[in-house]
């Protein structure tokens, strides 16, 4: 209904990472495949290695026309935070978002 009424609007979702998808019942892979979202930003709860792993999994599991933004937790230490941003810029991700829950 929304997409039909506003066809030029971009629909995005900040979602849980792959390892939490089934537990939290967020089937963003289906949302992407069915065309319900244009952009996904998995909020990775961890450091650089987990950002790389989980962002890579999302990129593999959604159609290429869905943008994937690496979700970077601002609670990382400064060096790892910078490295995560550098990774997002250099990877196949379409960009990054910075998030925090505190």
Buried (B, 14 or more C-beta within 10 A) or exposed (E): EEEEEEEEEEEBBBBBBBBBBEEEEBEBBEBBBEEBBBBBBBBBBBBBEBBBBBBBBBBEBBEEEBBBBBBBBEEBEEEBBEBBBEBBEEBEBBEBBBBEEE
